[in-house]
Amino acid sequence: MRLEPTNVQQIGNELAIRWNDGTESYFDLEILRRACPCAACGGEPDVLGNISRPNTTYSPESFALAGFDMVGGYALQPHWRDGHNTGIYSFQYLRRLAEAGLSKQLG
């Protein structure tokens, strides 16, 4: 079975995801933003594979969700109130975050 969300909603300061396997994950918005996988937030590798990490600064608006889009059938793209929207969180990445204890997970 291909992993997909069946429902995604913001509830207070959390993003709630119900998965097609019946599991539910609840991500604190600040943790989700700090885990942004885009190159501007997480860095990118050079030709030798060394990751150059930028110095990322945040404001209270950085952790406020303005909305999100589904990207194809494989990812979620949050839009943050500070204007940041380049992070594409694959469904597999979100589940790895949940399994690593970066979300409350039920199911």
C-alpha positions as CSV (number, residue, x, y, z in Angstrom):
1,M,0.0,0.0,0.0
2,R,1.3,3.4,-0.9
3,L,1.5,5.8,2.1
4,E,-0.8,8.8,1.7
5,P,-2.7,11.1,4.0
6,T,-6.5,10.8,4.0
7,N,-7.0,14.0,6.0
8,V,-4.7,17.0,6.8
9,Q,-5.8,19.8,9.1
10,Q,-4.4,22.5,11.3
11,I,-5.6,22.1,14.9
12,G,-4.3,25.0,17.0
13,N,-0.5,25.0,16.8
14,E,-0.4,21.5,15.3
15,L,-0.7,19.9,11.9
16,A,-2.8,16.8,12.1
17,I,-2.4,14.0,9.5
18,R,-4.5,10.9,9.3
19,W,-2.8,8.3,7.1
20,N,-4.3,5.7,4.9
21,D,-3.0,3.0,7.3
22,G,-5.2,4.4,10.1
23,T,-2.3,6.1,11.9
24,E,-2.6,9.7,13.0
25,S,0.4,12.1,13.5
26,Y,0.3,15.5,15.2
27,F,3.2,17.8,14.4
28,D,3.9,20.9,16.5
29,L,4.2,23.7,13.9
30,E,7.5,25.0,15.3
31,I,9.1,21.6,15.2
32,L,7.7,21.1,11.6
33,R,9.2,24.4,10.5
34,R,12.6,23.7,12.1
35,A,12.6,20.4,10.2
36,C,12.1,22.1,6.8
37,P,14.0,20.0,4.2
38,C,14.6,22.9,1.7
39,A,18.2,23.9,0.9
40,A,17.7,27.4,2.4
41,C,16.8,25.8,5.8
42,G,18.6,22.5,5.9
43,G,21.6,23.2,3.6
44,E,22.7,21.4,0.6
45,P,25.7,19.2,-0.2
46,D,28.8,20.3,-2.1
47,V,30.5,18.2,-4.8
48,L,32.3,16.2,-2.0
49,G,29.1,15.5,-0.1
50,N,29.8,18.0,2.7
51,I,26.6,19.8,3.8
52,S,26.8,23.5,4.0
53,R,24.2,24.6,6.5
54,P,22.9,28.2,6.4
55,N,22.3,30.3,9.5
56,T,18.5,30.3,9.6
57,T,16.7,32.9,11.7
58,Y,13.1,32.7,12.8
59,S,10.4,35.1,13.9
60,P,7.1,34.3,15.6
61,E,5.5,34.3,12.0
62,S,8.0,31.6,11.0
63,F,5.9,29.1,13.1
64,A,2.5,30.2,12.0
65,L,1.0,28.2,9.2
66,A,-0.8,30.2,6.5
67,G,-1.9,27.1,4.5
68,F,-0.5,24.2,2.6
69,D,-0.7,22.5,-0.8
70,M,-0.5,18.8,-1.7
71,V,2.3,18.2,-4.2
72,G,1.5,15.5,-6.7
73,G,0.7,12.4,-4.8
74,Y,3.8,12.4,-2.7
75,A,4.3,15.5,-0.6
76,L,2.9,18.4,1.4
77,Q,4.2,22.0,0.9
78,P,3.5,24.3,3.9
79,H,3.1,28.0,3.4
80,W,4.4,29.9,6.5
81,R,3.2,33.4,7.5
82,D,6.8,34.8,7.2
83,G,6.5,34.0,3.4
84,H,8.6,30.8,3.4
85,N,7.1,28.1,1.2
86,T,10.0,26.3,-0.5
87,G,10.0,23.2,1.8
88,I,8.4,20.1,0.2
89,Y,7.8,17.5,2.9
90,S,7.4,14.0,1.3
91,F,5.0,11.7,3.0
92,Q,7.8,9.4,3.8
93,Y,9.8,12.2,5.4
94,L,6.8,13.2,7.5
95,R,6.4,9.6,8.7
96,R,10.1,9.4,9.5
97,L,9.7,12.5,11.6
98,A,6.8,11.0,13.4
99,E,8.6,7.7,14.0
100,A,11.6,9.6,15.3
101,G,9.4,11.1,18.0
102,L,9.0,14.5,16.5
103,S,5.2,14.2,16.5
104,K,2.6,12.7,18.7
105,Q,1.5,9.5,16.9
106,L,-1.7,7.6,17.5
107,G,-3.0,4.5,15.8
